[in-house]
Amino acid sequence: MSVDVAATVGSELVTVAEVDAREHALRSGGSADALPRPGTSEARQLRRWITQVLVAERVVAAEASALCARVEDAPAERDLLPDEVARLEIGSVAASTLSEPRGRAVFARVTAAVRISDAEVRDYHCRNPFRFASRPAAPGGWHGAPVRADLDDVRPVIAGHLLAAAQRREYRRWLDARCADAVVLAPGYEHPGDPRQPDNTHRH
């Protein structure tokens, strides 16, 4: 019996039924009211995004074995994606792969060699002298103006901030490259940002 295919990841199939099931799960969840009405252009774009998530999950699952990524070594999700800025920075598809320990274990393996130089730390501090500044207490419960921190006092914080951002960039770059190599999308399930598909309405 033939099956409708949304994408292939190497020799594996991502079926339309899987996209249907993931969409149903989203529409059955707490954010259902925020989702586009079925049958609209926006709903088709949602299905394209779901397909991107499914193929990314397959890629990560395949790479986990190749990288010997162990789930017991996975960092916590909040450590990799501490806030909405981090999620926006890495992108929604890559962020979705980090909801499971296996994805986070792969993240740790892929980004293990990322380093931040002292020159990068100094340059960041020079450009953002008040980014991690303290605000001394003032009478009446108010706080005074930020006081520029000495570099030596904030060096570890800046280094950690830059390292986390660099790791997120490297993971997204790696995932995009692996998906480009392994994934073939069926008509109607193209990348949401593909300008060749009819529901991409982004214009400059």
N, C-alpha and C positions, 0 to 999 in steps of 0.2 A: 504493500500500500504506500502510495506516495504521500509525502508530507510537504506542507508549505514551508519554505525556508526564508528566514529574514536575513541570515548571514551565515558565513562559514568562518571558522577559526581554525586554520590548518585543515585537518581532516574532520573536524567536529562541526556539527550543525547546530545553529541556533534557530529554533523553529518559531513560526508565527504563533503557535500555541503557547510557547514560553513568553513571548511578548504579551499575548493576551492575559496570561496568568499574572504577570508582574503588574500590568495595568490594572487588572481587577483588584489586586492587593492594595495598590495605591488608592484606588477609588473607594475601597472599603475602609480606609484608614481615616485618621483624624484630620487630614488635610484635603479631604475630598472636595470641599466647597471651593478650594482655591484652584482646582484643576479645570482645564478647558472642557467645554461641552463636547461629548463624542460626535464625530462626524465633521468637526470644523478643522480648518487649517492648523490651528493651534494644537488640537488633539492629535493630528497626524505628526506634528513636530514632537509632541510628548512621546509618541510611540517610537520615533526615531531616536530620541534621547534614551528611552528605555533600552533600545537595541544597543546603543553605545555602552550602556552600563553592563548589559549581559555579555557583550563580547569582551569588555575589559575584565570582567570577572573571570571569564574563561582563560584569557591570556595570563592573568595573575596566577590562576590555579595551575596552569601548565608550567609556568616559570618557577613556582614555589618548589617543585621537585628538582628542577634543574639547578636551582640555587641552593638547595639543601636548607631551605628556610624552615625553621622549626617554630611552631606556634607557641611553644613555651618561652621562646625568646622574644615574642612580640611585645613592643611597647604598648602602653595604654593609648586609646584613641584620643583622649584629652591632651596627651603629651604631643601628639602629632598635629592635631587640629584644635588648638586651645580656644579659638574664637572664630567669629564669622569672617574676619579678614583673612585668616589662614585658609578657610574653606573657599573663599572667592579666589584667593591666590593660586591654589592648586587646581581649582576647577571642580565642578560638581561630579563629573564622571570619575576622575581620579579619587576624589574624596569618598565616593560611594564604595570603592574597593577597600577602603581602610576601616569600614564598619565591622569587618570580621578579622579575627586574630591572624589568619593566614595572610591576608593582604598586608597587615602591619608588619608581619615577619618578613615578607618580601621587601617592603619599604626599608626595613632596617638593613637588609643585605645589600640592596641596590645603592643605598646612600652611605654605606659604611666608610667609604673612602673620601667623602666630602670634607673639606677642611676650609677654615677661615684664617687668613693671614693677619698678623698684627697690624700690617699697613691698612687692611680693610677696616679693622676696628678703629684705628686712629682717624681714618678718613670719615667714617660714619660719625664719630664723635664731633669732628670738626664741622660737619654739615648739619648736625642735629645736637647742638650743645646742651639743649634743655630736654632732650627726649626722655632721659631717665633722671631728671633733676629732682631734688627734694623741694618741698614747699614748707618752710618753717612755720610753726604755729605763731599766731598773733593774738593779741587780747580779744576777748569776746567770742572765742571759738572760730575766728576766721583764720585763714592761712595767708601768709605773705607771698610775694612774688617768687617764682621759681629761682632757685640758686644754682647756677651752673656747676655741675659736678666735676670733680677732678677725674681725669681719665682713669687713673689707677683705681679709683673707687668704683667705677662702673664698667671697667674692662670685661669682667666675667659676664655681666648681664648683656652687654652689647654683643660679645662673642656668641653667647647662646642665642640671642635674637637673630643674628645674621646666619648662624649655622642652621637654625631651624628653617629659615626662609630658603637658604641654598639647598637644603635637603628636599624641601617640597618642590622646588624647581627641577631638581635632578630627577626625582621620581616621576613627575609629570612628563619630562622630556623622554625618560626611559619608556614609560607606558605608551606614549604617543608613537614612539619609534617601533615598539614591539607590535602594536596594533596595526600600524601601517604595513608591516612586514607580513602579518599573519591573517588579517581580516579581509574578507570580501563581502560587501554589503549588497543585498538584493535590491532591485528597483522598488521604490516606495519606502525603503528603510535606509536611505542614504544618511550621511551625517547631517544633523539639523542645520549646520552652517554651510553646507555645500551650495554654492550659488547656482548650480545647475538644476537643483530640484525645485519644483514649482511652489513649494510652501515657504521657501526662504524669502522673507519680505524685507530683509535688511537692506537699506539703501543709504548711500552717502550723498 
